[in-house]
Amino acid sequence: MKLKIALLPGDGIGPDVIQQSTKILDAIAEKYNHVFEYKTALIGAIAIEETGSPLPNKTLDICSNADAILFGAIGDPKYDNNPSAKIRPEQGLLKLRKSLGLFANIRPLTTYDSLIHKSNLKKDVIKGTDFIIYRELTGGIYFGEKKLSADGNSASDNCSYTANEIDRIAHLAFKAASIRRKKLTLVDKANVLETSRLWRKRVLEIAKEYPAIKLEFLFVDNAAMQLILNPKQFDVILTENMFGDILSDEASVISGSIGLLASASIGKHTALFEPIHGSYPQAKGKNIANPLAAVLSAAMLLEHFDLYDEAEAIRNAVEKSIDLNISTPDLNTTNHFSTTSVGNFLKDFILDEENTFYNKNNIDLGQSTII
């Protein structure tokens, strides 16, 4: 297969982790006889600095003509700490999602037995947790009309949804549940919000097309509690934009490290894949960032094109690196590896799984781990 992939390294640790992702994709291409062509473009704070825009037209053109997009991170403290800034890095990502019609954000969460001790939750609570959050991405309060009074003393944000916006992501979530454990939970606030009542109405109607799926409902406040009390109860979670933003970040702590969590944003014509850990500016350029979430995002990219064996090869390599404690400081505090070293191990394991061996000195020196 030949794929054109737009690379958007972005800000902070984005370039560090995207470099490792492409290294892994190149290993997959070599092993499975694929061709991946990359075009790199600017987005976020670095784009503002170089072009004045968080999403230059050139970047949008590259993404529009790509089969898929691999995204790093976005954000910079100088904008976070300036509430009066009119142009912000995050505007670039929001505009990209809207321009490309990326309406569904998909965030899987899986626990690794060897990392359960890293979680703040009890082992018996989280062991075996495996669910996916389907978050609507281009509607709701984030994209509604925003108003600030002339005197600056009052403000409003409009939350709006259409049946079509709900239906298209609901179908994706039901289809995902049909190949998993056949359970879907809609999270809303239907006791208060009219938009949530529309969500319930539409999802109940669509559920008739998927009779094998068990459909449940939770108010968002209860869902937030249940994610901590009993995360194993969930299979597929479906929700609107703001609720999904909050709940998916809450869920990220279950696994023990936000550096493990990948995501996909699916549109009608293209898809974007990104780690959820943010720009982590304190680690920028220090070669200590965890690349696994970005690498697992690359695995989701491959799955999007039905390259399931290739995606599984990446996940096997990631799991092996975790089992052997070949990890960056967030996971391995006593004898850690660099971002580049972790990427080198993953590459070698994919190219020759049977003959890859664990040799810390070789990995740290950038030498092959292949016998």
Residue frames as qw, qx, qy, qz and C-alpha x, y, z in Angstrom:
[[0.000, 0.886, 0.463, 0.000, 0.00, 0.00, 0.00],
 [0.389, 0.240, -0.008, 0.890, 1.09, 3.55, -0.73],
 [0.240, -0.831, -0.485, 0.129, -0.02, 6.28, 1.65],
 [0.254, 0.554, -0.073, 0.790, 0.56, 10.02, 1.68],
 [0.538, -0.616, -0.497, 0.290, 0.92, 11.13, 5.29],
 [0.060, 0.814, -0.068, 0.573, 0.95, 14.76, 6.42],
 [0.637, -0.237, -0.495, 0.542, 3.22, 15.27, 9.44],
 [0.149, -0.829, -0.043, -0.537, 2.32, 18.07, 11.84],
 [0.581, -0.009, -0.597, 0.553, 4.96, 17.94, 14.61],
 [0.330, -0.849, -0.308, -0.273, 3.68, 21.17, 16.17],
 [0.116, -0.815, 0.318, -0.471, 4.99, 22.48, 19.48],
 [0.635, -0.567, 0.451, -0.269, 6.85, 21.30, 22.57],
 [0.479, -0.303, 0.818, 0.093, 7.63, 17.60, 22.46],
 [0.767, 0.503, 0.201, -0.345, 5.61, 17.15, 19.27],
 [0.513, 0.695, -0.486, -0.131, 8.68, 17.02, 16.97],
 [0.173, -0.467, 0.851, -0.170, 10.42, 14.53, 19.32],
 [0.604, 0.078, 0.741, -0.283, 7.60, 12.00, 19.34],
 [0.723, 0.608, 0.049, -0.324, 6.66, 12.40, 15.67],
 [0.248, 0.673, -0.686, -0.121, 10.26, 11.59, 14.75],
 [0.292, -0.206, 0.919, -0.166, 9.90, 8.26, 16.55],
 [0.684, 0.383, 0.466, -0.410, 6.51, 7.57, 14.97],
 [0.620, 0.684, -0.260, -0.284, 7.89, 7.97, 11.48],
 [0.003, 0.526, -0.850, 0.017, 10.82, 5.75, 12.42],
 [0.491, 0.048, 0.826, -0.274, 8.34, 3.03, 13.38],
 [0.690, 0.576, 0.206, -0.386, 6.22, 3.55, 10.27],
 [0.379, 0.693, -0.571, -0.223, 9.36, 3.22, 8.14],
 [0.207, -0.287, 0.929, -0.107, 10.10, -0.09, 9.85],
 [0.626, 0.337, 0.606, -0.357, 6.56, -1.26, 9.08],
 [0.583, 0.707, -0.150, -0.371, 6.95, -0.15, 5.46],
 [0.151, 0.584, -0.790, -0.110, 10.19, -2.09, 5.17],
 [0.318, -0.109, 0.920, -0.200, 8.83, -5.26, 6.74],
 [0.511, 0.441, 0.688, -0.265, 5.44, -5.34, 5.02],
 [0.365, 0.161, 0.599, 0.694, 6.40, -3.81, 1.67],
 [0.102, 0.879, 0.459, -0.078, 4.46, -0.54, 1.91],
 [0.403, 0.304, 0.064, 0.861, 5.36, 2.97, 0.79],
 [0.225, -0.836, -0.422, 0.269, 4.72, 5.89, 3.13],
 [0.391, 0.453, 0.098, 0.795, 5.36, 9.37, 1.77],
 [0.337, -0.662, -0.445, 0.500, 5.60, 12.25, 4.25],
 [0.205, 0.626, 0.113, 0.744, 5.06, 15.99, 3.94],
 [0.410, -0.402, -0.518, 0.634, 5.81, 18.10, 7.00],
 [0.005, -0.687, -0.291, -0.666, 3.86, 21.28, 7.77],
 [0.118, 0.143, -0.476, 0.860, 3.55, 23.93, 10.49],
 [0.445, -0.634, -0.505, -0.380, 0.79, 24.27, 13.04],
 [0.626, -0.637, -0.372, 0.254, 0.35, 25.93, 16.43],
 [0.325, -0.875, 0.047, 0.356, 2.77, 28.28, 18.17],
 [0.511, -0.276, 0.503, 0.640, 5.62, 27.60, 15.78],
 [0.328, 0.546, 0.610, 0.472, 3.31, 28.40, 12.86],
 [0.100, -0.958, -0.261, 0.063, 2.31, 31.69, 14.52],
 [0.458, -0.685, 0.252, 0.508, 5.97, 32.60, 14.98],
 [0.432, -0.124, 0.620, 0.644, 6.89, 31.84, 11.38],
 [0.105, 0.378, 0.671, 0.629, 3.74, 32.84, 9.49],
 [0.220, -0.092, 0.175, -0.955, 1.48, 34.76, 11.87],
 [0.754, -0.102, -0.212, -0.614, -1.22, 32.09, 11.63],
 [0.549, -0.328, 0.727, -0.251, -1.75, 28.96, 13.79],
 [0.707, 0.243, 0.659, 0.082, -2.89, 27.13, 10.64],
 [0.033, 0.502, -0.425, -0.752, -1.24, 28.45, 7.47],
 [0.755, 0.432, -0.022, -0.493, -3.01, 27.84, 4.19],
 [0.427, 0.503, -0.743, -0.113, -0.08, 25.71, 3.04],
 [0.174, -0.165, 0.905, -0.351, -0.60, 23.39, 5.98],
 [0.638, 0.289, 0.444, -0.559, -4.29, 23.04, 5.26],
 [0.657, 0.541, -0.357, -0.386, -3.54, 22.27, 1.60],
 [0.214, 0.401, -0.888, 0.066, -1.03, 19.56, 2.56],
 [0.339, 0.018, 0.820, -0.460, -3.51, 17.99, 4.98],
 [0.674, 0.406, 0.171, -0.593, -6.38, 18.17, 2.49],
 [0.663, 0.527, -0.463, -0.263, -4.32, 16.27, -0.07],
 [0.007, -0.398, 0.893, -0.208, -3.02, 13.63, 2.34],
 [0.604, -0.200, -0.735, -0.236, -4.50, 10.20, 3.00],
 [0.656, -0.626, -0.400, 0.128, -3.97, 10.72, 6.72],
 [0.053, 0.815, -0.265, 0.513, -2.40, 13.15, 9.19],
 [0.751, -0.271, -0.455, 0.395, 0.00, 12.35, 12.01],
 [0.115, -0.858, 0.011, -0.500, -0.06, 15.13, 14.59],
 [0.511, 0.151, -0.610, 0.586, 2.34, 15.79, 17.47],
 [0.313, -0.600, -0.563, 0.473, 1.27, 18.43, 19.99],
 [0.128, 0.673, 0.235, 0.689, 0.12, 22.02, 20.19],
 [0.463, -0.852, -0.238, -0.050, 0.50, 24.80, 22.74],
 [0.524, 0.327, -0.301, 0.726, 3.01, 27.16, 24.31],
 [0.384, -0.534, -0.545, 0.519, 3.14, 28.72, 27.81],
 [0.136, -0.153, 0.019, 0.979, 3.49, 32.25, 26.49],
 [0.347, -0.266, -0.482, -0.759, -0.01, 31.97, 25.04],
 [0.528, -0.444, -0.723, 0.054, -1.45, 30.00, 27.97],
 [0.405, -0.448, -0.416, 0.680, -0.35, 32.75, 30.34],
 [0.000, -0.133, 0.137, 0.982, -1.74, 35.58, 28.23],
 [0.286, 0.504, 0.777, -0.244, -5.57, 35.67, 28.47],
 [0.286, 0.763, 0.091, -0.572, -5.75, 38.68, 26.15],
 [0.209, -0.289, 0.736, 0.575, -3.97, 36.98, 23.24],
 [0.633, 0.422, 0.026, -0.648, -6.14, 37.17, 20.13],
 [0.748, 0.392, -0.503, -0.184, -4.29, 34.45, 18.23],
 [0.616, -0.473, 0.592, -0.217, -3.64, 31.17, 20.03],
 [0.028, 0.337, -0.906, -0.256, -1.99, 27.90, 18.95],
 [0.345, 0.212, 0.885, -0.230, -5.08, 25.83, 19.76],
 [0.503, 0.597, 0.116, -0.613, -7.08, 27.81, 17.20],
 [0.264, 0.486, -0.715, -0.428, -5.05, 26.06, 14.54],
 [0.050, 0.006, 0.998, -0.034, -6.18, 22.61, 15.66],
 [0.372, 0.480, 0.602, -0.518, -9.81, 23.65, 16.04],
 [0.438, 0.630, -0.195, -0.610, -9.78, 25.19, 12.56],
 [0.151, 0.335, -0.882, -0.293, -8.12, 22.08, 11.12],
 [0.222, 0.207, 0.925, -0.227, -10.79, 19.84, 12.63],
 [0.422, 0.614, 0.368, -0.556, -13.56, 22.05, 11.29],
 [0.317, 0.623, -0.435, -0.568, -12.00, 22.52, 7.84],
 [0.205, 0.253, -0.918, -0.226, -11.46, 18.80, 7.34],
 [0.749, -0.214, -0.225, -0.585, -14.75, 17.79, 8.93],
 [0.394, 0.152, -0.855, 0.301, -13.06, 15.68, 11.62],
 [0.549, -0.455, -0.107, -0.693, -16.25, 14.98, 13.53],
 [0.914, -0.353, -0.156, -0.128, -15.37, 11.92, 15.62],
 [0.052, 0.680, -0.668, 0.298, -12.57, 11.69, 18.17],
 [0.938, -0.141, -0.298, -0.105, -11.72, 8.13, 19.21],
 [0.038, -0.675, 0.635, -0.375, -9.65, 7.48, 22.34],
 [0.863, -0.141, -0.482, -0.047, -8.97, 3.90, 23.39],
 [0.272, -0.687, 0.540, -0.402, -7.81, 3.14, 26.90],
 [0.913, -0.017, -0.407, 0.009, -6.10, -0.13, 27.79],
 [0.497, -0.766, 0.388, -0.125, -4.27, -1.02, 30.98],
 [0.649, 0.428, -0.613, 0.141, -0.93, -2.84, 30.95],
 [0.840, -0.462, -0.281, 0.037, -0.40, -5.28, 33.83],
 [0.718, -0.030, -0.211, 0.663, 3.23, -4.26, 34.29],
 [0.142, 0.334, -0.047, 0.931, 2.21, -0.60, 34.69],
 [0.451, -0.667, -0.531, -0.264, -0.80, -0.94, 36.98],
 [0.585, -0.483, -0.351, 0.548, 1.35, 0.09, 39.94],
 [0.268, 0.084, 0.099, 0.955, 1.85, 3.46, 38.25],
 [0.259, -0.586, -0.471, -0.607, -1.84, 4.30, 38.49],
 [0.155, -0.287, 0.472, -0.819, -3.25, 6.15, 41.47],
 [0.792, -0.153, -0.055, -0.589, -6.19, 3.73, 41.46],
 [0.628, -0.341, 0.680, -0.166, -6.21, 0.33, 43.12],
 [0.000, 0.277, -0.882, -0.381, -5.07, -2.68, 41.10],
 [0.210, 0.306, 0.927, -0.062, -8.30, -4.61, 41.56],
 [0.314, 0.702, 0.309, -0.559, -10.27, -1.59, 40.30],
 [0.338, 0.740, -0.290, -0.504, -8.41, -1.03, 37.04],
 [0.276, -0.280, 0.877, 0.274, -6.94, -4.42, 36.05],
 [0.333, 0.338, 0.856, 0.206, -8.55, -5.50, 32.79],
 [0.237, 0.745, 0.241, -0.575, -9.92, -2.05, 31.91],
 [0.296, -0.001, 0.666, 0.684, -10.40, -1.72, 28.15],
 [0.295, 0.749, 0.552, -0.219, -12.77, 0.83, 26.64],
 [0.339, 0.223, 0.362, 0.839, -13.03, 3.43, 23.86],
 [0.087, 0.659, 0.372, -0.648, -14.45, 6.95, 24.08],
 [0.315, 0.469, 0.553, 0.613, -16.23, 8.31, 20.99],
 [0.113, -0.618, -0.278, 0.727, -16.35, 12.10, 21.36],
 [0.412, 0.796, 0.389, 0.213, -18.18, 14.36, 18.91],
 [0.611, -0.235, 0.060, 0.754, -15.61, 16.88, 17.77],
 [0.212, 0.193, 0.308, 0.907, -17.02, 19.69, 15.63],
 [0.305, -0.651, -0.440, -0.539, -20.23, 20.73, 17.37],
 [0.589, -0.569, -0.493, 0.294, -21.41, 21.77, 20.80],
 [0.266, -0.929, -0.134, 0.220, -20.30, 24.63, 23.00],
 [0.560, -0.379, 0.325, 0.660, -16.74, 24.80, 21.62],
 [0.265, 0.160, 0.567, 0.764, -18.04, 25.83, 18.19],
 [0.004, -0.785, -0.620, -0.011, -21.19, 27.70, 19.22],
 [0.143, 0.794, 0.086, 0.584, -21.65, 31.45, 19.04],
 [0.568, -0.330, -0.406, 0.636, -19.63, 33.29, 21.69],
 [0.005, -0.838, -0.214, -0.501, -20.57, 36.69, 23.07],
 [0.465, -0.261, -0.401, 0.745, -18.98, 39.19, 25.41],
 [0.010, -0.903, -0.422, 0.074, -20.95, 42.22, 26.54],
 [0.352, 0.793, -0.035, 0.496, -19.69, 45.68, 25.68],
 [0.330, -0.831, 0.294, -0.338, -18.83, 46.37, 29.31],
 [0.437, 0.409, -0.779, 0.186, -17.01, 43.03, 29.64],
 [0.356, -0.290, 0.637, -0.620, -19.14, 41.95, 32.60],
 [0.791, 0.124, 0.491, -0.343, -21.11, 39.13, 31.01],
 [0.168, 0.419, -0.776, -0.441, -20.42, 36.43, 28.46],
 [0.837, 0.128, 0.368, -0.385, -22.17, 33.49, 26.84],
 [0.007, 0.334, -0.866, -0.371, -21.28, 30.39, 24.83],
 [0.772, 0.157, -0.003, -0.616, -23.99, 28.72, 22.77],
 [0.324, -0.179, 0.927, 0.062, -24.23, 24.91, 22.74],
 [0.684, 0.398, -0.035, -0.610, -25.91, 23.62, 19.60],
 [0.312, -0.163, 0.909, 0.221, -26.30, 20.22, 17.92],
 [0.635, 0.250, -0.287, -0.672, -28.13, 18.91, 14.88],
 [0.925, -0.022, 0.301, -0.229, -29.53, 15.43, 14.39],
 [0.807, 0.538, -0.222, 0.102, -27.03, 14.81, 11.59],
 [0.119, 0.701, -0.596, 0.374, -24.07, 15.67, 13.81],
 [0.616, -0.344, 0.591, -0.391, -25.30, 13.20, 16.40],
 [0.938, 0.218, 0.134, -0.233, -26.27, 10.44, 13.98],
 [0.674, 0.613, -0.404, 0.081, -22.95, 10.18, 12.14],
 [0.062, 0.531, -0.752, 0.385, -20.85, 9.60, 15.25],
 [0.720, -0.168, 0.470, -0.483, -23.49, 7.42, 16.88],
 [0.925, 0.324, -0.110, -0.162, -23.30, 4.99, 13.96],
 [0.462, 0.583, -0.611, 0.272, -19.51, 4.81, 14.32],
 [0.289, -0.426, 0.677, -0.526, -19.81, 4.09, 18.04],
 [0.866, 0.020, 0.286, -0.410, -22.44, 1.37, 17.54],
 [0.831, 0.457, -0.317, -0.015, -20.31, -0.29, 14.85],
 [0.190, 0.565, -0.699, 0.395, -17.32, -0.24, 17.21],
 [0.563, -0.269, 0.576, -0.528, -19.39, -1.83, 19.97],
 [0.917, 0.206, -0.009, -0.341, -20.56, -4.54, 17.56],
 [0.785, 0.385, -0.446, 0.191, -16.99, -5.86, 17.17],
 [0.051, 0.452, -0.661, 0.597, -16.10, -5.43, 20.83],
 [0.029, -0.110, -0.909, 0.400, -18.18, -6.46, 23.87],
 [0.166, -0.482, -0.700, -0.501, -21.46, -5.17, 22.46],
 [0.297, -0.728, -0.509, 0.350, -22.14, -2.48, 25.02],
 [0.252, 0.471, 0.123, 0.836, -22.54, 1.26, 24.44],
 [0.286, -0.639, -0.508, 0.502, -22.95, 3.95, 27.09],
 [0.176, 0.709, 0.236, 0.640, -24.29, 7.37, 26.11],
 [0.399, -0.398, -0.400, 0.722, -23.07, 10.09, 28.46],
 [0.037, 0.602, 0.340, 0.722, -25.16, 13.26, 28.59],
 [0.018, -0.157, -0.530, 0.833, -26.97, 15.71, 30.88],
 [0.170, -0.373, -0.698, -0.587, -30.49, 15.06, 29.63],
 [0.297, -0.648, -0.646, 0.273, -32.03, 16.06, 32.95],
 [0.181, -0.695, -0.110, 0.688, -30.90, 19.66, 32.31],
 [0.046, -0.457, 0.442, 0.771, -29.81, 20.28, 28.71],
 [0.718, 0.505, 0.162, -0.451, -32.03, 20.32, 25.64],
 [0.431, 0.612, -0.625, -0.222, -29.10, 19.29, 23.45],
 [0.134, -0.255, 0.941, -0.180, -28.63, 16.19, 25.62],
 [0.624, 0.281, 0.569, -0.455, -32.30, 15.31, 25.21],
 [0.658, 0.615, -0.233, -0.367, -31.82, 15.44, 21.44],
 [0.148, 0.498, -0.855, -0.006, -28.80, 13.15, 21.82],
 [0.403, -0.017, 0.853, -0.332, -30.92, 10.61, 23.73],
 [0.689, 0.474, 0.259, -0.484, -33.72, 10.78, 21.21],
 [0.563, 0.640, -0.447, -0.272, -31.45, 10.21, 18.23],
 [0.040, 0.419, -0.902, 0.100, -29.33, 7.49, 19.86],
 [0.553, 0.108, 0.716, -0.412, -32.46, 5.59, 20.96],
 [0.723, 0.558, 0.033, -0.407, -33.70, 5.71, 17.37],
 [0.423, 0.631, -0.640, -0.118, -30.37, 4.56, 15.92],
 [0.329, -0.329, 0.847, -0.259, -30.12, 1.76, 18.48],
 [0.814, 0.257, 0.333, -0.401, -33.00, 0.00, 16.70],
 [0.694, 0.614, -0.353, -0.127, -30.56, -0.70, 13.85],
 [0.331, 0.451, -0.774, 0.296, -28.16, -2.44, 16.25],
 [0.781, -0.433, -0.142, -0.427, -30.34, -4.83, 18.29],
 [0.867, -0.049, -0.405, 0.287, -27.34, -6.84, 19.53],
 [0.314, 0.357, -0.359, 0.803, -25.88, -3.81, 21.34],
 [0.413, -0.648, -0.576, 0.277, -26.79, -3.18, 24.97],
 [0.148, 0.608, 0.049, 0.779, -27.45, 0.55, 25.31],
 [0.463, -0.589, -0.507, 0.426, -27.08, 2.35, 28.63],
 [0.091, 0.824, 0.090, 0.551, -27.29, 6.00, 29.71],
 [0.578, -0.425, -0.370, 0.590, -25.32, 7.94, 32.31],
 [0.007, -0.996, -0.073, -0.055, -25.46, 11.58, 33.31],
 [0.557, 0.633, -0.345, 0.413, -22.02, 13.11, 32.89],
 [0.278, -0.689, 0.477, -0.469, -21.46, 13.73, 36.61],
 [0.895, -0.220, 0.336, -0.194, -22.22, 10.09, 37.40],
 [0.879, 0.436, -0.097, 0.169, -20.06, 8.94, 34.47],
 [0.206, 0.760, -0.458, 0.412, -17.13, 10.93, 35.87],
 [0.566, -0.508, 0.536, -0.368, -17.50, 9.06, 39.16],
 [0.964, 0.069, 0.223, -0.130, -17.97, 5.66, 37.54],
 [0.658, 0.646, -0.341, 0.182, -14.76, 6.05, 35.51],
 [0.020, 0.603, -0.659, 0.449, -12.89, 6.06, 38.82],
 [0.669, -0.263, 0.507, -0.477, -15.08, 3.67, 40.83],
 [0.748, 0.082, 0.659, -0.002, -15.49, 0.94, 38.21],
 [0.240, 0.617, -0.419, -0.622, -13.85, 1.65, 34.83],
 [0.159, -0.109, 0.951, 0.242, -14.10, -2.02, 33.79],
 [0.433, 0.494, 0.665, -0.355, -17.86, -1.62, 33.30],
 [0.377, 0.746, -0.066, -0.545, -17.34, 0.41, 30.12],
 [0.723, 0.188, 0.555, 0.368, -16.90, -0.85, 26.56],
 [0.287, 0.394, 0.338, 0.805, -17.78, 2.03, 24.19],
 [0.093, -0.648, -0.416, 0.631, -18.60, 5.47, 25.59],
 [0.260, 0.534, 0.466, 0.656, -20.39, 7.93, 23.30],
 [0.213, -0.741, -0.392, 0.501, -20.71, 11.60, 24.21],
 [0.305, 0.926, 0.167, 0.147, -20.73, 15.20, 23.03],
 [0.534, 0.646, -0.235, 0.492, -17.76, 17.51, 22.56],
 [0.135, -0.708, 0.416, -0.554, -17.14, 19.15, 25.94],
 [0.850, -0.376, 0.259, -0.262, -18.13, 16.13, 28.02],
 [0.955, 0.224, -0.049, 0.187, -15.84, 13.97, 25.90],
 [0.350, 0.709, -0.356, 0.498, -12.96, 16.39, 26.30],
 [0.400, -0.626, 0.445, -0.499, -13.24, 16.28, 30.09],
 [0.926, -0.196, 0.240, -0.217, -13.96, 12.56, 30.49],
 [0.884, 0.380, -0.170, 0.215, -11.22, 11.41, 28.14],
 [0.215, 0.666, -0.481, 0.528, -8.65, 13.43, 30.06],
 [0.639, -0.474, 0.409, -0.447, -9.98, 12.02, 33.32],
 [0.992, 0.060, 0.067, -0.087, -9.75, 8.50, 31.89],
 [0.594, 0.654, -0.405, 0.236, -6.15, 9.08, 30.85],
 [0.191, -0.645, 0.618, -0.407, -4.92, 8.74, 34.44],
 [0.927, -0.166, 0.168, -0.290, -6.33, 5.22, 34.80],
 [0.909, 0.331, -0.201, 0.153, -3.50, 3.59, 32.84],
 [0.736, -0.504, 0.006, 0.452, -0.79, 5.23, 34.94],
 [0.341, -0.357, 0.294, 0.818, 0.63, 7.49, 32.24],
 [0.465, 0.750, 0.182, -0.434, -0.89, 9.96, 29.82],
 [0.049, 0.641, -0.626, -0.442, 2.13, 9.16, 27.65],
 [0.305, -0.008, 0.942, 0.138, 0.46, 5.90, 26.57],
 [0.416, 0.568, 0.629, -0.330, -2.76, 7.22, 25.12],
 [0.174, 0.011, 0.597, 0.783, -3.37, 7.59, 21.41],
 [0.400, 0.563, 0.473, -0.547, -6.33, 9.05, 19.57],
 [0.271, 0.217, 0.672, 0.655, -7.90, 9.33, 16.14],
 [0.297, 0.526, 0.242, -0.760, -10.08, 12.07, 14.69],
 [0.374, 0.224, 0.823, 0.363, -12.17, 10.73, 11.82],
 [0.322, 0.476, -0.004, -0.818, -13.77, 12.71, 9.03],
 [0.803, 0.454, 0.246, -0.297, -15.60, 11.86, 5.83],
 [0.715, 0.671, -0.188, 0.055, -12.51, 12.10, 3.61],
 [0.474, 0.499, -0.571, 0.449, -9.48, 11.99, 5.90],
 [0.763, -0.594, -0.254, 0.017, -8.38, 11.23, 9.45],
 [0.123, 0.757, -0.446, 0.462, -5.93, 12.68, 11.96],
 [0.868, -0.280, -0.383, 0.150, -4.01, 10.66, 14.54],
 [0.090, 0.711, -0.348, 0.604, -2.41, 12.16, 17.64],
 [0.462, -0.174, -0.718, 0.491, -1.20, 11.43, 21.18],
 [0.285, -0.819, -0.401, -0.294, -3.28, 13.15, 23.83],
 [0.661, -0.398, -0.318, 0.551, -0.44, 14.19, 26.16],
 [0.014, -0.990, -0.097, 0.104, -0.13, 17.79, 25.01],
 [0.509, 0.781, -0.244, 0.268, 3.00, 19.79, 24.26],
 [0.826, -0.480, -0.067, 0.287, 4.79, 19.28, 27.64],
 [0.362, 0.880, -0.164, 0.260, 7.08, 22.29, 26.99],
 [0.494, -0.759, 0.421, -0.053, 9.29, 21.51, 30.00],
 [0.789, -0.158, 0.555, 0.210, 10.63, 18.45, 28.14],
 [0.617, 0.781, 0.025, -0.093, 11.03, 20.10, 24.75],
 [0.506, 0.741, -0.420, 0.138, 14.26, 19.03, 23.05],
 [0.376, -0.629, 0.629, -0.259, 15.50, 17.07, 26.09],
 [0.541, 0.238, -0.784, -0.188, 14.98, 13.62, 24.54],
 [0.086, -0.055, 0.863, -0.495, 12.97, 12.44, 27.56],
 [0.612, 0.103, 0.060, -0.782, 9.41, 12.52, 26.20],
 [0.549, 0.057, 0.827, -0.102, 7.47, 9.26, 26.08],
 [0.239, 0.276, -0.549, -0.752, 6.93, 8.43, 22.39],
 [0.153, 0.143, 0.978, 0.000, 4.55, 5.50, 22.96],
 [0.365, 0.608, 0.503, -0.494, 1.30, 7.46, 22.61],
 [0.331, 0.670, -0.315, -0.585, 2.47, 8.89, 19.28],
 [0.044, 0.265, -0.925, -0.268, 3.64, 5.46, 18.15],
 [0.244, 0.332, 0.887, -0.209, 0.29, 3.93, 19.13],
 [0.390, 0.668, 0.149, -0.616, -1.39, 6.74, 17.18],
 [0.237, 0.486, -0.681, -0.494, 0.56, 5.53, 14.16],
 [0.115, 0.063, 0.991, -0.004, -0.86, 2.06, 14.85],
 [0.363, 0.572, 0.564, -0.472, -4.38, 3.53, 14.78],
 [0.311, 0.635, -0.318, -0.632, -3.50, 5.16, 11.45],
 [0.094, 0.244, -0.913, -0.314, -2.59, 1.77, 10.01],
 [0.219, 0.312, 0.892, -0.243, -5.80, 0.21, 11.32],
 [0.370, 0.602, 0.177, -0.685, -7.78, 2.96, 9.64],
 [0.470, 0.532, -0.510, -0.486, -6.52, 1.55, 6.33],
 [0.966, -0.028, -0.002, -0.257, -7.24, -2.05, 7.38],
 [0.538, 0.499, -0.626, 0.265, -3.56, -2.81, 8.00],
 [0.758, -0.577, 0.019, -0.305, -4.38, -4.81, 11.11],
 [0.927, -0.067, -0.140, 0.341, -1.30, -7.05, 11.17],
 [0.441, 0.476, -0.167, 0.742, 0.93, -4.01, 10.89],
 [0.356, -0.684, 0.101, -0.629, -0.89, -2.23, 13.70],
 [0.905, -0.414, -0.055, -0.081, -0.64, -5.32, 15.87],
 [0.793, 0.199, -0.212, 0.536, 3.09, -5.49, 15.22],
 [0.085, 0.596, -0.215, 0.769, 3.44, -1.98, 16.64],
 [0.650, -0.583, 0.062, -0.483, 1.32, -2.79, 19.68],
 [0.959, -0.154, -0.170, 0.166, 3.35, -5.94, 20.34],
 [0.571, 0.362, -0.254, 0.692, 6.55, -3.91, 20.22],
 [0.227, -0.632, 0.155, -0.725, 5.11, -1.32, 22.61],
 [0.846, -0.461, -0.036, -0.266, 3.97, -4.00, 25.04],
 [0.891, 0.041, -0.221, 0.394, 7.40, -5.65, 24.92],
 [0.301, 0.515, -0.254, 0.761, 9.14, -2.35, 25.64],
 [0.509, -0.603, 0.120, -0.603, 6.88, -1.84, 28.65],
 [0.956, -0.261, -0.126, -0.036, 7.43, -5.40, 29.90],
 [0.796, 0.127, -0.194, 0.559, 11.21, -4.95, 29.64],
 [0.338, -0.830, -0.185, 0.404, 11.01, -1.50, 31.25],
 [0.451, 0.091, 0.320, 0.828, 12.59, 0.10, 28.19],
 [0.049, -0.848, -0.515, -0.116, 10.84, 3.34, 29.01],
 [0.191, 0.612, -0.084, 0.763, 11.29, 7.08, 29.39],
 [0.127, 0.166, -0.623, 0.753, 11.45, 8.73, 32.86],
 [0.561, -0.213, 0.045, -0.799, 7.67, 8.99, 33.29],
 [0.928, -0.102, -0.226, -0.278, 7.47, 5.19, 33.44],
 [0.880, -0.036, -0.270, 0.388, 11.00, 4.24, 34.50],
 [0.203, -0.963, 0.065, -0.162, 12.27, 6.58, 37.19],
 [0.677, -0.622, 0.354, 0.174, 15.44, 4.68, 38.16],
 [0.499, -0.248, 0.667, 0.495, 17.03, 3.37, 34.98],
 [0.538, 0.688, 0.331, -0.357, 15.28, 5.18, 32.18],
 [0.573, 0.164, 0.536, 0.598, 15.88, 5.41, 28.44],
 [0.046, 0.355, -0.133, -0.924, 15.77, 8.36, 26.07],
 [0.641, 0.510, 0.192, -0.541, 12.97, 9.05, 23.60],
 [0.483, 0.603, -0.553, -0.312, 15.27, 8.03, 20.76],
 [0.034, -0.307, 0.945, -0.109, 16.39, 4.85, 22.50],
 [0.549, 0.240, 0.672, -0.437, 12.82, 3.68, 23.03],
 [0.643, 0.614, -0.066, -0.453, 12.11, 4.34, 19.36],
 [0.268, 0.555, -0.770, -0.163, 15.21, 2.38, 18.34],
 [0.283, -0.086, 0.926, -0.234, 14.09, -0.63, 20.36],
 [0.630, 0.435, 0.435, -0.475, 10.59, -0.55, 18.88],
 [0.531, 0.658, -0.372, -0.383, 12.01, -0.35, 15.36],
 [0.114, 0.430, -0.895, -0.028, 14.37, -3.27, 15.91],
 [0.423, 0.071, 0.827, -0.362, 11.66, -5.39, 17.51],
 [0.672, 0.532, 0.181, -0.483, 9.31, -4.82, 14.57],
 [0.474, 0.642, -0.536, -0.275, 12.00, -5.69, 12.02],
 [0.577, 0.205, -0.787, 0.073, 13.12, -8.87, 13.79],
 [0.653, -0.548, 0.084, -0.517, 10.93, -9.77, 16.76],
 [0.971, -0.167, -0.167, 0.028, 12.39, -13.22, 17.37],
 [0.783, 0.119, -0.199, 0.577, 16.01, -12.11, 17.49],
 [0.030, -0.766, 0.126, -0.630, 15.70, -8.82, 19.30],
 [0.681, -0.315, -0.540, 0.381, 17.34, -8.92, 22.70],
 [0.296, -0.942, -0.121, -0.103, 17.52, -6.54, 25.62],
 [0.707, -0.042, -0.125, 0.695, 20.87, -4.78, 25.92],
 [0.134, -0.924, -0.255, 0.252, 20.70, -1.42, 27.65],
 [0.378, -0.566, 0.315, 0.661, 24.18, -0.31, 26.64],
 [0.331, 0.171, 0.683, 0.628, 23.56, -1.01, 22.96],
 [0.064, 0.791, 0.587, 0.157, 20.22, 0.78, 23.01],
 [0.251, -0.876, -0.104, 0.398, 21.66, 3.82, 24.75],
 [0.357, -0.428, 0.474, 0.682, 24.48, 3.96, 22.20],
 [0.554, 0.566, -0.077, -0.606, 21.99, 3.79, 19.38],
 [0.080, 0.335, -0.895, -0.284, 23.33, 0.42, 18.25],
 [0.664, -0.068, -0.533, -0.520, 21.14, -2.37, 16.99],
 [0.568, -0.302, 0.613, -0.459, 19.42, -4.67, 19.46],
 [0.916, 0.258, -0.128, -0.279, 19.29, -7.41, 16.85],
 [0.734, -0.393, 0.523, 0.181, 21.43, -10.50, 17.41]]
